[in-house]
């Protein structure tokens, strides 16, 4: 286009003014208009591609650059394995011979006063033992179920907490509390708080990635990796299983990478003009997101291409394992390969500088067919999670990578007692009063058990750990004080742990 520099700048300003605020915020520019604006910029002697995070006053190449921790961290990154539904603690991590001895007996009425269940009928409920055998693993002799032999072989690196407790007994509020610190929707997730507090060493990948394998679904959904009221650059980017891990990342047919660079530069120039007018911080996040998406077009395919991994590694994670048939499937079928792949991708992501990787899997809500379903899910999870721990350790990454096995609550020592189509239900209900999780690596003192539940795993008997205590401890391991990591929203300073939480010092190495 002809004309001097002033007229070209005026044309750019006119183009921005002509766009309604609604279209700028929601729709961006049509491709032809964006490329036309890119032409104006090139006419000024500026290559549109060169404007990606390089011009004066623009965001740095890394949308969430590394931030200094508040104090020396033990963990530089975290892999957060979240098993939705509530794995049964007395069948996996917390042996209770007394519970087995009392199988079929009712609880005293006094213990059931003011107790709420999702499905159990109090008046006819009885205790249910476990058929599982518990084995002592490692030099530490940690007792764990025979369903988790490979994770058990890593016992000397694990810190098992048997005294977790929460305030919520249903899935949605329980998941929100565990993952965002509040049972109220709309708060930032743990991963988003970590990304906000520490940034990322990855310039071509998000600070926080969520890898999701969904059976029956996750009631908390994307709230489990949402940024809430934090700027959207800190949201977890969901990677799906399959050949296209991030939707809409590829160019449309006929659009070259150069055209894509020019389009993004043009859109971002208009967003900057609009931002100068409305001063909306979310526009800065939008600009950053466009630029990161462009960089991910080259980094994401390389990340998910496993051809460079050895066959030994692929076999260790079990990517090509045969999945056994399962009767009475409750949503956990068909996930052996995808879950194993996600565990391997978690290692590849943290190697490339991603700060937080969430590995989410649903279908641990075993109200019925507990024995079949738990065997199936443990067979799916045991090998790849153990392979991840060993792989990190072999590569020297476990020392400063925190790995967490977690869920929203546990299961009742009472058996379900609803009618199940004429058959007796053979599962357990939701149980918030005592359950188990474990941590490894990243400054965690392995080979130890913290806390105790009572003799039937009903409540905490010693050294209780609340959800907010766990969150405070995770932040502490990453060099962040949970009372000082705050964000002002609507006139109030919010934090992950709300107004409570204590660091569990026994966890620390």
Secondary structure as UniProt FT lines:
FT   HELIX           5..18
FT   HELIX           21..26
FT   HELIX           31..43
FT   TURN            44..45
FT   HELIX           48..51
FT   TURN            52..54
FT   TURN            56..57
FT   TURN            63..64
FT   STRAND          77..83
FT   TURN            84..85
FT   HELIX           89..92
FT   HELIX           97..101
FT   TURN            102..104
FT   HELIX           109..112
FT   TURN            113..114
FT   HELIX           122..124
FT   STRAND          134..137
FT   TURN            138..141
FT   STRAND          142..145
FT   HELIX           146..148
FT   HELIX           149..152
FT   TURN            153..154
FT   HELIX           155..157
FT   STRAND          158..165
FT   HELIX           171..180
FT   TURN            185..186
FT   HELIX           190..198
FT   STRAND          208..213
FT   TURN            219..220
FT   HELIX           221..225
FT   TURN            228..229
FT   HELIX           232..234
FT   STRAND          237..239
FT   TURN            247..248
FT   TURN            253..254
FT   HELIX           257..278
FT   HELIX           281..304
FT   HELIX           306..308
FT   HELIX           311..317
FT   TURN            318..320
FT   TURN            333..334
FT   HELIX           336..351
FT   TURN            352..353
FT   STRAND          356..361
FT   HELIX           370..394
FT   TURN            395..396
FT   HELIX           398..400
FT   STRAND          401..406
FT   STRAND          410..415
FT   STRAND          419..420
FT   TURN            421..422
FT   STRAND          423..424
FT   STRAND          428..431
FT   STRAND          435..440
FT   TURN            442..443
FT   STRAND          448..450
FT   STRAND          452..453
FT   TURN            455..456
FT   STRAND          460..462
FT   STRAND          465..466
FT   HELIX           467..477
FT   TURN            478..479
FT   TURN            482..484
FT   STRAND          487..489
FT   TURN            490..491
FT   STRAND          492..494
FT   TURN            496..499
FT   HELIX           505..507
//
